Amino acid sequence: MTTKTPAAVRLARKYGQSAVLYAALALSAPGEYKLALMAGWDPSVAWLMPAVMSLYAAISASVAKAQTERAHRLKGTPKEAEARARSRRASAGALLALLMATAAQVVEHVLQSDATGAVLWTIVVVSAVPPLVAAHVLHVDPPEDDEDEEEPVDEPEKEPEPVDEEKPILVTYREAADAIGVAPETVRGAANDGRLKKYDGPTPSSRLVDLRVARTVIRPRRTVGV
């Protein structure tokens, strides 16, 4: 017996994160725009304020996520620490942009209002909601689309098949070469002559190899002392 995830749920998982993010950034934009006008900016360029802050936050978050995935893929190699450092720097940039968006939103609403006490705090809290929602959404990994979920059923026991418990560590030719201590051409040659299996890379023309296998197939050059 199988249970199929409703179409509405699958669509929400696939597009909901982007929809919420754009809506939150759109709600933040008026406050940033008005604050730019109050600072004396010409209306023809004041709209660039929310555009720059939103794009900066989105790009930084995207880079941070990509570098985190790269660090996971390069785990155990010299490139892992570099990827994690880049991810931290990009995350800090995204957080800074969203903090500035929050401040701009709150300041603009407070300056436009003569409220005090509880009403003032209500304005502050509500004004900060859209940027904070955007900050959270940028750092949430949406769940992958579920395939049909099968309920467990009693089946005859089968002889377990041998499986490779270790997943391949897929890296580029250059990354493999740097980790082993050889030239990238050496790794490419091993892949072309069949000693290394080629895997599809992120682009149609790129290829990856398994770093574990590359270490066993390719030996680093030894420098002979004089």
Biotite code that builds the C-alpha atoms (Angstrom):
import biotite.structure as struc

atoms = struc.array([
    struc.Atom([0.000, 0.000, 0.000], chain_id="A", res_id=1, res_name="MET", atom_name="CA", element="C"),
    struc.Atom([1.340, 3.447, -0.867], chain_id="A", res_id=2, res_name="THR", atom_name="CA", element="C"),
    struc.Atom([0.498, 6.961, 0.286], chain_id="A", res_id=3, res_name="THR", atom_name="CA", element="C"),
    struc.Atom([1.031, 9.813, -2.134], chain_id="A", res_id=4, res_name="LYS", atom_name="CA", element="C"),
    struc.Atom([1.957, 13.268, -0.883], chain_id="A", res_id=5, res_name="THR", atom_name="CA", element="C"),
    struc.Atom([-0.793, 15.759, -1.886], chain_id="A", res_id=6, res_name="PRO", atom_name="CA", element="C"),
    struc.Atom([0.084, 17.991, -4.831], chain_id="A", res_id=7, res_name="ALA", atom_name="CA", element="C"),
    struc.Atom([-0.519, 21.139, -2.766], chain_id="A", res_id=8, res_name="ALA", atom_name="CA", element="C"),
    struc.Atom([2.044, 20.012, -0.194], chain_id="A", res_id=9, res_name="VAL", atom_name="CA", element="C"),
    struc.Atom([4.621, 19.212, -2.874], chain_id="A", res_id=10, res_name="ARG", atom_name="CA", element="C"),
    struc.Atom([4.108, 22.636, -4.490], chain_id="A", res_id=11, res_name="LEU", atom_name="CA", element="C"),
    struc.Atom([4.412, 24.377, -1.118], chain_id="A", res_id=12, res_name="ALA", atom_name="CA", element="C"),
    struc.Atom([7.667, 22.592, -0.413], chain_id="A", res_id=13, res_name="ARG", atom_name="CA", element="C"),
    struc.Atom([9.043, 23.395, -3.841], chain_id="A", res_id=14, res_name="LYS", atom_name="CA", element="C"),
    struc.Atom([7.984, 27.037, -4.221], chain_id="A", res_id=15, res_name="TYR", atom_name="CA", element="C"),
    struc.Atom([6.868, 28.120, -0.744], chain_id="A", res_id=16, res_name="GLY", atom_name="CA", element="C"),
    struc.Atom([10.308, 29.180, 0.490], chain_id="A", res_id=17, res_name="GLN", atom_name="CA", element="C"),
    struc.Atom([10.875, 31.492, -2.479], chain_id="A", res_id=18, res_name="SER", atom_name="CA", element="C"),
    struc.Atom([7.349, 32.916, -2.259], chain_id="A", res_id=19, res_name="ALA", atom_name="CA", element="C"),
    struc.Atom([7.692, 33.722, 1.454], chain_id="A", res_id=20, res_name="VAL", atom_name="CA", element="C"),
    struc.Atom([11.136, 35.232, 0.927], chain_id="A", res_id=21, res_name="LEU", atom_name="CA", element="C"),
    struc.Atom([10.022, 37.543, -1.887], chain_id="A", res_id=22, res_name="TYR", atom_name="CA", element="C"),
    struc.Atom([6.925, 38.578, 0.056], chain_id="A", res_id=23, res_name="ALA", atom_name="CA", element="C"),
    struc.Atom([9.004, 39.388, 3.166], chain_id="A", res_id=24, res_name="ALA", atom_name="CA", element="C"),
    struc.Atom([11.527, 41.390, 1.158], chain_id="A", res_id=25, res_name="LEU", atom_name="CA", element="C"),
    struc.Atom([8.681, 43.238, -0.612], chain_id="A", res_id=26, res_name="ALA", atom_name="CA", element="C"),
    struc.Atom([7.164, 44.166, 2.752], chain_id="A", res_id=27, res_name="LEU", atom_name="CA", element="C"),
    struc.Atom([10.548, 45.514, 3.864], chain_id="A", res_id=28, res_name="SER", atom_name="CA", element="C"),
    struc.Atom([11.088, 47.586, 0.722], chain_id="A", res_id=29, res_name="ALA", atom_name="CA", element="C"),
    struc.Atom([8.683, 50.504, 1.445], chain_id="A", res_id=30, res_name="PRO", atom_name="CA", element="C"),
    struc.Atom([10.371, 51.332, 4.740], chain_id="A", res_id=31, res_name="GLY", atom_name="CA", element="C"),
    struc.Atom([13.835, 51.303, 3.177], chain_id="A", res_id=32, res_name="GLU", atom_name="CA", element="C"),
    struc.Atom([12.584, 53.417, 0.242], chain_id="A", res_id=33, res_name="TYR", atom_name="CA", element="C"),
    struc.Atom([10.936, 56.028, 2.476], chain_id="A", res_id=34, res_name="LYS", atom_name="CA", element="C"),
    struc.Atom([14.009, 56.201, 4.699], chain_id="A", res_id=35, res_name="LEU", atom_name="CA", element="C"),
    struc.Atom([16.138, 56.922, 1.638], chain_id="A", res_id=36, res_name="ALA", atom_name="CA", element="C"),
    struc.Atom([13.760, 59.749, 0.689], chain_id="A", res_id=37, res_name="LEU", atom_name="CA", element="C"),
    struc.Atom([13.962, 61.143, 4.213], chain_id="A", res_id=38, res_name="MET", atom_name="CA", element="C"),
    struc.Atom([17.758, 61.083, 3.900], chain_id="A", res_id=39, res_name="ALA", atom_name="CA", element="C"),
    struc.Atom([17.474, 63.358, 0.860], chain_id="A", res_id=40, res_name="GLY", atom_name="CA", element="C"),
    struc.Atom([17.836, 60.815, -1.923], chain_id="A", res_id=41, res_name="TRP", atom_name="CA", element="C"),
    struc.Atom([16.210, 61.586, -5.236], chain_id="A", res_id=42, res_name="ASP", atom_name="CA", element="C"),
    struc.Atom([13.126, 59.399, -5.875], chain_id="A", res_id=43, res_name="PRO", atom_name="CA", element="C"),
    struc.Atom([14.639, 58.215, -9.158], chain_id="A", res_id=44, res_name="SER", atom_name="CA", element="C"),
    struc.Atom([17.401, 56.385, -7.252], chain_id="A", res_id=45, res_name="VAL", atom_name="CA", element="C"),
    struc.Atom([15.845, 55.881, -3.798], chain_id="A", res_id=46, res_name="ALA", atom_name="CA", element="C"),
    struc.Atom([14.269, 52.613, -4.976], chain_id="A", res_id=47, res_name="TRP", atom_name="CA", element="C"),
    struc.Atom([17.777, 51.187, -5.351], chain_id="A", res_id=48, res_name="LEU", atom_name="CA", element="C"),
    struc.Atom([18.138, 51.088, -1.551], chain_id="A", res_id=49, res_name="MET", atom_name="CA", element="C"),
    struc.Atom([15.730, 48.146, -0.982], chain_id="A", res_id=50, res_name="PRO", atom_name="CA", element="C"),
    struc.Atom([16.885, 46.508, -4.221], chain_id="A", res_id=51, res_name="ALA", atom_name="CA", element="C"),
    struc.Atom([20.546, 46.548, -3.168], chain_id="A", res_id=52, res_name="VAL", atom_name="CA", element="C"),
    struc.Atom([19.876, 45.301, 0.363], chain_id="A", res_id=53, res_name="MET", atom_name="CA", element="C"),
    struc.Atom([17.537, 42.524, -0.770], chain_id="A", res_id=54, res_name="SER", atom_name="CA", element="C"),
    struc.Atom([19.844, 41.318, -3.532], chain_id="A", res_id=55, res_name="LEU", atom_name="CA", element="C"),
    struc.Atom([22.878, 41.450, -1.250], chain_id="A", res_id=56, res_name="TYR", atom_name="CA", element="C"),
    struc.Atom([21.114, 39.353, 1.374], chain_id="A", res_id=57, res_name="ALA", atom_name="CA", element="C"),
    struc.Atom([19.830, 36.830, -1.181], chain_id="A", res_id=58, res_name="ALA", atom_name="CA", element="C"),
    struc.Atom([23.190, 36.453, -2.964], chain_id="A", res_id=59, res_name="ILE", atom_name="CA", element="C"),
    struc.Atom([25.106, 36.106, 0.308], chain_id="A", res_id=60, res_name="SER", atom_name="CA", element="C"),
    struc.Atom([22.725, 33.431, 1.564], chain_id="A", res_id=61, res_name="ALA", atom_name="CA", element="C"),
    struc.Atom([22.959, 31.566, -1.746], chain_id="A", res_id=62, res_name="SER", atom_name="CA", element="C"),
    struc.Atom([26.771, 31.627, -1.652], chain_id="A", res_id=63, res_name="VAL", atom_name="CA", element="C"),
    struc.Atom([26.773, 30.473, 1.972], chain_id="A", res_id=64, res_name="ALA", atom_name="CA", element="C"),
    struc.Atom([24.555, 27.501, 1.135], chain_id="A", res_id=65, res_name="LYS", atom_name="CA", element="C"),
    struc.Atom([26.640, 26.556, -1.918], chain_id="A", res_id=66, res_name="ALA", atom_name="CA", element="C"),
    struc.Atom([29.894, 26.705, 0.062], chain_id="A", res_id=67, res_name="GLN", atom_name="CA", element="C"),
    struc.Atom([28.413, 24.612, 2.870], chain_id="A", res_id=68, res_name="THR", atom_name="CA", element="C"),
    struc.Atom([27.442, 21.927, 0.352], chain_id="A", res_id=69, res_name="GLU", atom_name="CA", element="C"),
    struc.Atom([30.920, 22.136, -1.208], chain_id="A", res_id=70, res_name="ARG", atom_name="CA", element="C"),
    struc.Atom([32.559, 21.728, 2.204], chain_id="A", res_id=71, res_name="ALA", atom_name="CA", element="C"),
    struc.Atom([30.465, 18.621, 2.830], chain_id="A", res_id=72, res_name="HIS", atom_name="CA", element="C"),
    struc.Atom([31.452, 17.219, -0.565], chain_id="A", res_id=73, res_name="ARG", atom_name="CA", element="C"),
    struc.Atom([35.146, 17.931, 0.096], chain_id="A", res_id=74, res_name="LEU", atom_name="CA", element="C"),
    struc.Atom([35.134, 16.564, 3.636], chain_id="A", res_id=75, res_name="LYS", atom_name="CA", element="C"),
    struc.Atom([38.537, 15.200, 4.521], chain_id="A", res_id=76, res_name="GLY", atom_name="CA", element="C"),
    struc.Atom([40.406, 17.242, 1.898], chain_id="A", res_id=77, res_name="THR", atom_name="CA", element="C"),
    struc.Atom([42.463, 20.443, 2.280], chain_id="A", res_id=78, res_name="PRO", atom_name="CA", element="C"),
    struc.Atom([39.697, 22.381, 0.481], chain_id="A", res_id=79, res_name="LYS", atom_name="CA", element="C"),
    struc.Atom([37.107, 21.686, 3.212], chain_id="A", res_id=80, res_name="GLU", atom_name="CA", element="C"),
    struc.Atom([38.346, 24.370, 5.620], chain_id="A", res_id=81, res_name="ALA", atom_name="CA", element="C"),
    struc.Atom([38.463, 26.960, 2.822], chain_id="A", res_id=82, res_name="GLU", atom_name="CA", element="C"),
    struc.Atom([34.865, 26.201, 1.779], chain_id="A", res_id=83, res_name="ALA", atom_name="CA", element="C"),
    struc.Atom([33.626, 26.444, 5.368], chain_id="A", res_id=84, res_name="ARG", atom_name="CA", element="C"),
    struc.Atom([35.402, 29.773, 5.856], chain_id="A", res_id=85, res_name="ALA", atom_name="CA", element="C"),
    struc.Atom([33.749, 31.161, 2.717], chain_id="A", res_id=86, res_name="ARG", atom_name="CA", element="C"),
    struc.Atom([30.376, 29.932, 3.947], chain_id="A", res_id=87, res_name="SER", atom_name="CA", element="C"),
    struc.Atom([30.832, 31.718, 7.276], chain_id="A", res_id=88, res_name="ARG", atom_name="CA", element="C"),
    struc.Atom([31.815, 34.983, 5.571], chain_id="A", res_id=89, res_name="ARG", atom_name="CA", element="C"),
    struc.Atom([28.815, 34.833, 3.225], chain_id="A", res_id=90, res_name="ALA", atom_name="CA", element="C"),
    struc.Atom([26.446, 34.056, 6.131], chain_id="A", res_id=91, res_name="SER", atom_name="CA", element="C"),
    struc.Atom([27.803, 37.055, 8.033], chain_id="A", res_id=92, res_name="ALA", atom_name="CA", element="C"),
    struc.Atom([27.155, 39.266, 4.999], chain_id="A", res_id=93, res_name="GLY", atom_name="CA", element="C"),
    struc.Atom([23.565, 38.044, 4.664], chain_id="A", res_id=94, res_name="ALA", atom_name="CA", element="C"),
    struc.Atom([22.949, 38.590, 8.381], chain_id="A", res_id=95, res_name="LEU", atom_name="CA", element="C"),
    struc.Atom([24.387, 42.111, 8.205], chain_id="A", res_id=96, res_name="LEU", atom_name="CA", element="C"),
    struc.Atom([22.164, 43.035, 5.262], chain_id="A", res_id=97, res_name="ALA", atom_name="CA", element="C"),
    struc.Atom([19.049, 41.766, 7.019], chain_id="A", res_id=98, res_name="LEU", atom_name="CA", element="C"),
    struc.Atom([19.943, 43.534, 10.262], chain_id="A", res_id=99, res_name="LEU", atom_name="CA", element="C"),
    struc.Atom([20.260, 46.777, 8.297], chain_id="A", res_id=100, res_name="MET", atom_name="CA", element="C"),
    struc.Atom([16.896, 46.085, 6.640], chain_id="A", res_id=101, res_name="ALA", atom_name="CA", element="C"),
    struc.Atom([15.337, 45.505, 10.066], chain_id="A", res_id=102, res_name="THR", atom_name="CA", element="C"),
    struc.Atom([16.810, 48.737, 11.424], chain_id="A", res_id=103, res_name="ALA", atom_name="CA", element="C"),
    struc.Atom([15.643, 50.738, 8.391], chain_id="A", res_id=104, res_name="ALA", atom_name="CA", element="C"),
    struc.Atom([12.128, 49.330, 8.645], chain_id="A", res_id=105, res_name="GLN", atom_name="CA", element="C"),
    struc.Atom([11.838, 50.071, 12.371], chain_id="A", res_id=106, res_name="VAL", atom_name="CA", element="C"),
    struc.Atom([13.404, 53.550, 12.192], chain_id="A", res_id=107, res_name="VAL", atom_name="CA", element="C"),
    struc.Atom([11.167, 54.664, 9.300], chain_id="A", res_id=108, res_name="GLU", atom_name="CA", element="C"),
    struc.Atom([7.972, 53.588, 11.044], chain_id="A", res_id=109, res_name="HIS", atom_name="CA", element="C"),
    struc.Atom([8.990, 55.121, 14.373], chain_id="A", res_id=110, res_name="VAL", atom_name="CA", element="C"),
    struc.Atom([9.893, 58.449, 12.750], chain_id="A", res_id=111, res_name="LEU", atom_name="CA", element="C"),
    struc.Atom([6.571, 58.540, 10.911], chain_id="A", res_id=112, res_name="GLN", atom_name="CA", element="C"),
    struc.Atom([4.591, 57.903, 14.093], chain_id="A", res_id=113, res_name="SER", atom_name="CA", element="C"),
    struc.Atom([4.021, 60.022, 17.205], chain_id="A", res_id=114, res_name="ASP", atom_name="CA", element="C"),
    struc.Atom([3.098, 56.944, 19.224], chain_id="A", res_id=115, res_name="ALA", atom_name="CA", element="C"),
    struc.Atom([4.577, 56.182, 22.624], chain_id="A", res_id=116, res_name="THR", atom_name="CA", element="C"),
    struc.Atom([4.468, 53.373, 25.158], chain_id="A", res_id=117, res_name="GLY", atom_name="CA", element="C"),
    struc.Atom([2.817, 50.117, 24.150], chain_id="A", res_id=118, res_name="ALA", atom_name="CA", element="C"),
    struc.Atom([1.784, 51.440, 20.740], chain_id="A", res_id=119, res_name="VAL", atom_name="CA", element="C"),
    struc.Atom([5.370, 52.395, 19.971], chain_id="A", res_id=120, res_name="LEU", atom_name="CA", element="C"),
    struc.Atom([6.635, 48.939, 20.898], chain_id="A", res_id=121, res_name="TRP", atom_name="CA", element="C"),
    struc.Atom([3.916, 47.383, 18.759], chain_id="A", res_id=122, res_name="THR", atom_name="CA", element="C"),
    struc.Atom([5.152, 49.428, 15.775], chain_id="A", res_id=123, res_name="ILE", atom_name="CA", element="C"),
    struc.Atom([8.753, 48.356, 16.450], chain_id="A", res_id=124, res_name="VAL", atom_name="CA", element="C"),
    struc.Atom([7.907, 44.656, 16.714], chain_id="A", res_id=125, res_name="VAL", atom_name="CA", element="C"),
    struc.Atom([5.567, 44.545, 13.710], chain_id="A", res_id=126, res_name="VAL", atom_name="CA", element="C"),
    struc.Atom([7.992, 46.572, 11.554], chain_id="A", res_id=127, res_name="SER", atom_name="CA", element="C"),
    struc.Atom([10.774, 44.069, 12.282], chain_id="A", res_id=128, res_name="ALA", atom_name="CA", element="C"),
    struc.Atom([8.717, 41.031, 11.278], chain_id="A", res_id=129, res_name="VAL", atom_name="CA", element="C"),
    struc.Atom([9.290, 41.042, 7.459], chain_id="A", res_id=130, res_name="PRO", atom_name="CA", element="C"),
    struc.Atom([13.120, 41.368, 7.600], chain_id="A", res_id=131, res_name="PRO", atom_name="CA", element="C"),
    struc.Atom([13.364, 38.743, 10.355], chain_id="A", res_id=132, res_name="LEU", atom_name="CA", element="C"),
    struc.Atom([11.177, 36.355, 8.368], chain_id="A", res_id=133, res_name="VAL", atom_name="CA", element="C"),
    struc.Atom([13.412, 36.914, 5.333], chain_id="A", res_id=134, res_name="ALA", atom_name="CA", element="C"),
    struc.Atom([16.503, 36.235, 7.468], chain_id="A", res_id=135, res_name="ALA", atom_name="CA", element="C"),
    struc.Atom([15.086, 32.935, 8.662], chain_id="A", res_id=136, res_name="HIS", atom_name="CA", element="C"),
    struc.Atom([13.841, 31.824, 5.249], chain_id="A", res_id=137, res_name="VAL", atom_name="CA", element="C"),
    struc.Atom([17.242, 32.494, 3.663], chain_id="A", res_id=138, res_name="LEU", atom_name="CA", element="C"),
    struc.Atom([18.854, 29.997, 6.020], chain_id="A", res_id=139, res_name="HIS", atom_name="CA", element="C"),
    struc.Atom([16.248, 27.247, 5.898], chain_id="A", res_id=140, res_name="VAL", atom_name="CA", element="C"),
    struc.Atom([16.879, 24.238, 3.717], chain_id="A", res_id=141, res_name="ASP", atom_name="CA", element="C"),
    struc.Atom([13.525, 23.204, 2.214], chain_id="A", res_id=142, res_name="PRO", atom_name="CA", element="C"),
    struc.Atom([12.717, 19.488, 2.445], chain_id="A", res_id=143, res_name="PRO", atom_name="CA", element="C"),
    struc.Atom([13.172, 17.505, -0.696], chain_id="A", res_id=144, res_name="GLU", atom_name="CA", element="C"),
    struc.Atom([10.093, 16.399, -2.574], chain_id="A", res_id=145, res_name="ASP", atom_name="CA", element="C"),
    struc.Atom([8.851, 13.114, -1.222], chain_id="A", res_id=146, res_name="ASP", atom_name="CA", element="C"),
    struc.Atom([8.357, 10.239, -3.511], chain_id="A", res_id=147, res_name="GLU", atom_name="CA", element="C"),
    struc.Atom([5.508, 7.888, -2.867], chain_id="A", res_id=148, res_name="ASP", atom_name="CA", element="C"),
    struc.Atom([5.982, 6.544, 0.638], chain_id="A", res_id=149, res_name="GLU", atom_name="CA", element="C"),
    struc.Atom([5.551, 2.840, 0.946], chain_id="A", res_id=150, res_name="GLU", atom_name="CA", element="C"),
    struc.Atom([4.282, 1.322, 4.128], chain_id="A", res_id=151, res_name="GLU", atom_name="CA", element="C"),
    struc.Atom([6.362, -1.580, 5.423], chain_id="A", res_id=152, res_name="PRO", atom_name="CA", element="C"),
    struc.Atom([5.097, -4.975, 4.296], chain_id="A", res_id=153, res_name="VAL", atom_name="CA", element="C"),
    struc.Atom([6.180, -8.450, 5.198], chain_id="A", res_id=154, res_name="ASP", atom_name="CA", element="C"),
    struc.Atom([8.435, -9.858, 2.499], chain_id="A", res_id=155, res_name="GLU", atom_name="CA", element="C"),
    struc.Atom([10.504, -13.007, 2.309], chain_id="A", res_id=156, res_name="PRO", atom_name="CA", element="C"),
    struc.Atom([13.999, -12.494, 3.612], chain_id="A", res_id=157, res_name="GLU", atom_name="CA", element="C"),
    struc.Atom([16.511, -12.058, 0.819], chain_id="A", res_id=158, res_name="LYS", atom_name="CA", element="C"),
    struc.Atom([20.196, -12.651, 0.834], chain_id="A", res_id=159, res_name="GLU", atom_name="CA", element="C"),
    struc.Atom([21.787, -9.277, 1.554], chain_id="A", res_id=160, res_name="PRO", atom_name="CA", element="C"),
    struc.Atom([23.673, -7.903, -1.396], chain_id="A", res_id=161, res_name="GLU", atom_name="CA", element="C"),
    struc.Atom([27.120, -6.476, -0.849], chain_id="A", res_id=162, res_name="PRO", atom_name="CA", element="C"),
    struc.Atom([27.033, -2.698, -0.879], chain_id="A", res_id=163, res_name="VAL", atom_name="CA", element="C"),
    struc.Atom([29.637, -0.043, -0.656], chain_id="A", res_id=164, res_name="ASP", atom_name="CA", element="C"),
    struc.Atom([28.893, 1.701, 2.625], chain_id="A", res_id=165, res_name="GLU", atom_name="CA", element="C"),
    struc.Atom([31.116, 4.646, 1.739], chain_id="A", res_id=166, res_name="GLU", atom_name="CA", element="C"),
    struc.Atom([29.717, 7.206, -0.627], chain_id="A", res_id=167, res_name="LYS", atom_name="CA", element="C"),
    struc.Atom([32.077, 8.555, -3.274], chain_id="A", res_id=168, res_name="PRO", atom_name="CA", element="C"),
    struc.Atom([33.801, 11.827, -2.479], chain_id="A", res_id=169, res_name="ILE", atom_name="CA", element="C"),
    struc.Atom([33.236, 13.637, -5.776], chain_id="A", res_id=170, res_name="LEU", atom_name="CA", element="C"),
    struc.Atom([35.751, 16.350, -6.605], chain_id="A", res_id=171, res_name="VAL", atom_name="CA", element="C"),
    struc.Atom([37.023, 18.101, -9.709], chain_id="A", res_id=172, res_name="THR", atom_name="CA", element="C"),
    struc.Atom([40.240, 17.060, -11.437], chain_id="A", res_id=173, res_name="TYR", atom_name="CA", element="C"),
    struc.Atom([42.064, 20.019, -9.918], chain_id="A", res_id=174, res_name="ARG", atom_name="CA", element="C"),
    struc.Atom([40.761, 19.372, -6.413], chain_id="A", res_id=175, res_name="GLU", atom_name="CA", element="C"),
    struc.Atom([41.813, 15.739, -6.647], chain_id="A", res_id=176, res_name="ALA", atom_name="CA", element="C"),
    struc.Atom([45.217, 16.758, -7.966], chain_id="A", res_id=177, res_name="ALA", atom_name="CA", element="C"),
    struc.Atom([45.740, 19.241, -5.110], chain_id="A", res_id=178, res_name="ASP", atom_name="CA", element="C"),
    struc.Atom([44.778, 16.635, -2.516], chain_id="A", res_id=179, res_name="ALA", atom_name="CA", element="C"),
    struc.Atom([47.090, 13.964, -3.957], chain_id="A", res_id=180, res_name="ILE", atom_name="CA", element="C"),
    struc.Atom([49.959, 16.246, -4.949], chain_id="A", res_id=181, res_name="GLY", atom_name="CA", element="C"),
    struc.Atom([50.015, 15.764, -8.709], chain_id="A", res_id=182, res_name="VAL", atom_name="CA", element="C"),
    struc.Atom([49.131, 17.828, -11.766], chain_id="A", res_id=183, res_name="ALA", atom_name="CA", element="C"),
    struc.Atom([45.473, 18.045, -12.880], chain_id="A", res_id=184, res_name="PRO", atom_name="CA", element="C"),
    struc.Atom([46.537, 16.521, -16.214], chain_id="A", res_id=185, res_name="GLU", atom_name="CA", element="C"),
    struc.Atom([47.551, 13.359, -14.355], chain_id="A", res_id=186, res_name="THR", atom_name="CA", element="C"),
    struc.Atom([44.055, 12.977, -12.896], chain_id="A", res_id=187, res_name="VAL", atom_name="CA", element="C"),
    struc.Atom([42.454, 13.754, -16.256], chain_id="A", res_id=188, res_name="ARG", atom_name="CA", element="C"),
    struc.Atom([44.621, 11.119, -17.930], chain_id="A", res_id=189, res_name="GLY", atom_name="CA", element="C"),
    struc.Atom([43.617, 8.484, -15.376], chain_id="A", res_id=190, res_name="ALA", atom_name="CA", element="C"),
    struc.Atom([39.957, 9.333, -15.980], chain_id="A", res_id=191, res_name="ALA", atom_name="CA", element="C"),
    struc.Atom([40.318, 9.247, -19.758], chain_id="A", res_id=192, res_name="ASN", atom_name="CA", element="C"),
    struc.Atom([42.086, 5.854, -19.824], chain_id="A", res_id=193, res_name="ASP", atom_name="CA", element="C"),
    struc.Atom([39.442, 4.259, -17.602], chain_id="A", res_id=194, res_name="GLY", atom_name="CA", element="C"),
    struc.Atom([41.356, 3.919, -14.360], chain_id="A", res_id=195, res_name="ARG", atom_name="CA", element="C"),
    struc.Atom([39.014, 6.447, -12.732], chain_id="A", res_id=196, res_name="LEU", atom_name="CA", element="C"),
    struc.Atom([35.260, 6.527, -13.190], chain_id="A", res_id=197, res_name="LYS", atom_name="CA", element="C"),
    struc.Atom([33.894, 9.849, -14.432], chain_id="A", res_id=198, res_name="LYS", atom_name="CA", element="C"),
    struc.Atom([30.834, 11.409, -12.788], chain_id="A", res_id=199, res_name="TYR", atom_name="CA", element="C"),
    struc.Atom([28.722, 14.220, -14.203], chain_id="A", res_id=200, res_name="ASP", atom_name="CA", element="C"),
    struc.Atom([29.562, 17.627, -12.725], chain_id="A", res_id=201, res_name="GLY", atom_name="CA", element="C"),
    struc.Atom([27.365, 20.659, -12.044], chain_id="A", res_id=202, res_name="PRO", atom_name="CA", element="C"),
    struc.Atom([27.671, 21.821, -15.672], chain_id="A", res_id=203, res_name="THR", atom_name="CA", element="C"),
    struc.Atom([27.310, 19.764, -18.876], chain_id="A", res_id=204, res_name="PRO", atom_name="CA", element="C"),
    struc.Atom([31.014, 20.024, -19.691], chain_id="A", res_id=205, res_name="SER", atom_name="CA", element="C"),
    struc.Atom([32.401, 19.312, -16.201], chain_id="A", res_id=206, res_name="SER", atom_name="CA", element="C"),
    struc.Atom([33.382, 15.929, -14.817], chain_id="A", res_id=207, res_name="ARG", atom_name="CA", element="C"),
    struc.Atom([34.100, 14.717, -11.280], chain_id="A", res_id=208, res_name="LEU", atom_name="CA", element="C"),
    struc.Atom([36.032, 11.761, -9.876], chain_id="A", res_id=209, res_name="VAL", atom_name="CA", element="C"),
    struc.Atom([35.956, 9.855, -6.594], chain_id="A", res_id=210, res_name="ASP", atom_name="CA", element="C"),
    struc.Atom([38.779, 11.166, -4.390], chain_id="A", res_id=211, res_name="LEU", atom_name="CA", element="C"),
    struc.Atom([39.019, 7.866, -2.467], chain_id="A", res_id=212, res_name="ARG", atom_name="CA", element="C"),
    struc.Atom([39.583, 5.882, -5.645], chain_id="A", res_id=213, res_name="VAL", atom_name="CA", element="C"),
    struc.Atom([41.923, 8.531, -7.043], chain_id="A", res_id=214, res_name="ALA", atom_name="CA", element="C"),
    struc.Atom([44.178, 8.170, -3.998], chain_id="A", res_id=215, res_name="ARG", atom_name="CA", element="C"),
    struc.Atom([44.544, 4.437, -4.669], chain_id="A", res_id=216, res_name="THR", atom_name="CA", element="C"),
    struc.Atom([45.058, 4.773, -8.425], chain_id="A", res_id=217, res_name="VAL", atom_name="CA", element="C"),
    struc.Atom([47.363, 7.781, -8.527], chain_id="A", res_id=218, res_name="ILE", atom_name="CA", element="C"),
    struc.Atom([50.490, 8.081, -6.453], chain_id="A", res_id=219, res_name="ARG", atom_name="CA", element="C"),
    struc.Atom([52.086, 11.465, -5.738], chain_id="A", res_id=220, res_name="PRO", atom_name="CA", element="C"),
    struc.Atom([55.447, 12.169, -7.273], chain_id="A", res_id=221, res_name="ARG", atom_name="CA", element="C"),
    struc.Atom([58.378, 11.616, -4.981], chain_id="A", res_id=222, res_name="ARG", atom_name="CA", element="C"),
    struc.Atom([61.175, 14.146, -4.994], chain_id="A", res_id=223, res_name="THR", atom_name="CA", element="C"),
    struc.Atom([64.556, 12.458, -5.149], chain_id="A", res_id=224, res_name="VAL", atom_name="CA", element="C"),
    struc.Atom([67.156, 14.246, -3.068], chain_id="A", res_id=225, res_name="GLY", atom_name="CA", element="C"),
    struc.Atom([70.437, 15.187, -4.573], chain_id="A", res_id=226, res_name="VAL", atom_name="CA", element="C"),
])
